[in-house]
Amino acid sequence: MSRDPSVVFLGEDVAAAGGVFKTTPGLLEQFGRPRRVRDTPISEQAILGAAMGAAMTGLRPIAEIMFSDFFAVCWDLIANEMAKSRYMSDGQLTLPLVVRCANGAGLRFGAQHSQSVENWAMAVPGLKVVAPSNPARRSSGCSPPPCGIRTPVIFFEHKGLYPSKGEVPDGEITDELGRASVLRQGGDATILALAAMVPRALAAAEKLSAEDGIEATVVDVRSLVPLDTQTILAEVARTGRLVHCGGEPAAVRLGRRDRLDRGRGGVRAR
């Protein structure tokens, strides 16, 4: 927001209260004038409708939906409007916007506040879908899409990670969308992990090493759309074993998006 005056931020309680999970304190004081940080009514349709209109007219909005479960009441705007407008207009309209939300279970919120719904967005062509695992990756979710990205980015932040602390580099974070990160190398198995499951996977890998002598590679998937199949397939081919560790429903999770087959030609996705 310091670098680009076209970036605006809107959502429920993001301004005066600093966010329901206290992820945006101080933004109102630093950027709230003239009206770049705005509290909105309790209306997910209004939040996304305003963000879409702002993006279509030259701004670079960041919209916050308090819980990802609430996408159910505004999904038409995402699936039928945001994801389609650039293509329906033959590129005359672009939507350089971020929608960020709290996602995932495990913290004793209600059933309507505890789902992992990344797969909803993965099923819609025209969206970028990411899920961070640490503060540096989370902070990039408060940035507008990188130059050249003209489609909406849906940023799923696991609410169980909000209390975690870690180093965040100074300056702009310019991670490439669609790039997984290999956090630990091992020769016996490859663990694919997403969001809150990444630190758990790392802890499990260390325990396996200490207690059983099993050395596992841990890959932080980070980006679901686009998916870094090159890194994933290379690591699975190296170990010959794949373990998927995620919080989304088993029937439609990342591990079932591509079938990974190992034969004479190595590992391939199909």
N, C-alpha and C positions, 0 to 999 in steps of 0.2 A: 504493500500500500504506500510505502514511502517512495518506492521507485516509480509507480504507475498511478497517476491520479484518476485513471478510469476504473480502478478497482473499487467496488462497493461491496458491503457486507450486510446481509439482512437475515433475520430469523427471530424466533420467539426467545425473548430474554437474553439476546446476545449482547446488548448494549449496556444498559444501566446495571444489570445483574452480573454481567461478565460471563454469561452462559450458565445453563443449568448444571453443567459439570465443571464450571469455572475454568473453561479453556480459552476464554477471550477477555480476561480482565485487562483494563487499560486501553482497549481499542477505542472505546467511546471518547475517552479523554484525549487520545492522541490524534484520532482521525474522524471524530464525530462531527466536525464542522468543516465544510457545509454538508451535513446529512449524509456522510459516507458510511456510517454505521447506524443501522436502524433496527429498532424493535418493531415487530410486526404483530398484528392480531393473531389469535389462535386459529389459523386457517392455512393448512398446508397448500391448498390450491392457490391462495393469494400469494404465498411466498414464492412458489415456483412460477406462477404466472407473471409476477413482477420481475423475477430474475430473467425469465425468458424474454420478456419485452425489453428489458435493459440490455441484454446481450445482442438482440436484433438491432438495436439502435446505437451500438458503438461502445457500450460499457462492458466491463469484464467482471460480472457479479460473482460473489460467493454466497450461496444460499444454504442455510442450515435447517435441516429437518431434525427435530429434537431426538426422535427415535426412528430407526429405519422401519419399524413396524408400521409407522404412519404413512409410508409410501402407498399403502393399500387405499387410502382415501384420495390420493392425488396421482395415481399411476397413469391415468390418461395423459396428463401433461408430459410425463417422462416418455412413455412408450409410443404415444401417437403424435406428439407435438415436438418435443425437444429432439428426439431421435430421428425424426423424419424431415424437419423443415429444411435443412441444408440440401437434402437430396431432392425434395419436392420443388425447391426453387432453383434447381440446377446450379447450386453454389452461390446464388445471389445473396442468400442469407447465411451467416455463420453464427454459431452459438458458442463463443469461448467462455464457458461458465463452469463452475464447480458446484456440485451439490454435496455437502458433507452431512453425515449422520452418525449417531451412536448406534452400534450394532452388537448383537451377540447376547449370550446367556451367561448364567453363573453367578449373578449378583443379587438374586432374590427379588428382582423386579417382577411385576405382574406378567402373566402369560402374553399380554398384548404389548409388552415392552422388552421382550427377551428373545426375539427370534434372530436368526442369521439368514438374511435374505439376499446375499450376494447373487445367488442363482437367479433371482428375479431379473436383475439387471443384465446378467450374462446372457440371458435368452433374447435380448432386444438388440438387433443390429443398429449401429449408429451411436452406441455409447461406449465410453472407456470406463473400465471398472478396476479400482485399486483398493487394497486393504493393507494398511501399514502395520508394522510390528514394534516400532520403537519411536521415541520422541522426535528424532531427526526426520523419520519418514512421515510422522504425523504432521509435523510443522509444514511440510511441503503441501499438505492438503489445504492449508490456509493461503495458498498461492493461486493465482489465476493459471489456467492452462499454459504450458510453455508455448513459445512462439511456434507457429505452424500447426498447433492443435486447434482445430476449428469445430470440434464436436464436444458435447458435454462430457465431463468427467464426474462419475459418481464415486465418492470417497467414503468407504465404510470404515469407521473407526470403532474398534471393539472397546466397549465401555470399561471392560476389565483392565485395559491398559492405561486408562487415564491417570491413575496414581503413580505409574512408573516414571522413573527419572533416568536421564541419560544425557550425554553430550550432544549438543546441537551446534554444528559449525556456524561461524560468523558468516554474514553475507548471504547471498542468494543460494538456495539449494536447487540444483538443476538436474536431478536424477531423470534419466530417460524413462518414459513410460514404456512398459513392456519388457523390462529387464529384471530378471530374478537375481538374487544374491546368494552366493554360496558362503555360508557362515562357518561351516566346519567341514573338514575333509576326513573321510574314512573309506576303507576299502570293502567293507562287509555288506552295507546296505545304504540306500538313499532314502532319507526322510524328507518329504515335501510338507512344509508347514505354512500356515497362513495366520496373520494377525496374532491374536493372543496365544495361539498354539506354538508360535515360534520359540519364545523363551522356554516353554514346557518341553518342546522337542530338544532344545539344546541341553536342558537339564537331564532329560532321559538319555541322551547320547553320552553325556559324561558319566552317568550312572552305569550304563552298559559297559563303557570302557573300563571303569574302575572295578566293577564286580564280576564281569564275565569276559573281559578282554575283547569285546565286540566293538569295532570302530565304525561308526556311522557318519555318513555325510548328511549335513542338514542344509536344505535349500529353503530360503525365505522366498516364497513365490511372488509376493508383493503385488504384482499386476495380474489380474485375471483376464482382462481384455484390454490390450492384446496379451496373450499368454506366451511366455518365453519358452517355447517348446525346444529350442536349440539347446539351452542350458540344461533343461530338465532331462531331455533324452540323452545328452552326453553324460550326465551324472549317473543316470540309471544304467546306461550301457557299461559304465566303468565298474559298477558294483554288482549288477545283475539282480538286484532286489529293490523293490519299491514299497515304501510305507507312506500312505497319505494321512496327514494329521490336520483335520479341519473341524469347524463347528457347524457347518451347514448340514441340512438333512441328507442322509446317506443316499437316498434314491436319486438325487440330482446334484451331487457334489462334484467338485473339481475332478476328483479321481475317476469319475465316470464320463467326463467330457471327451477324453481321448482314450482309446484302448491302446495300451502299451504292450506290444508284442515283442518277444525276444526269440529270434531264430538264427539261422545261419548268417543273415544279413545284419545282425545286431538288433538294436531296439528301434522301433519305429512307432509313430502315432498313426491311428486311422480312425 
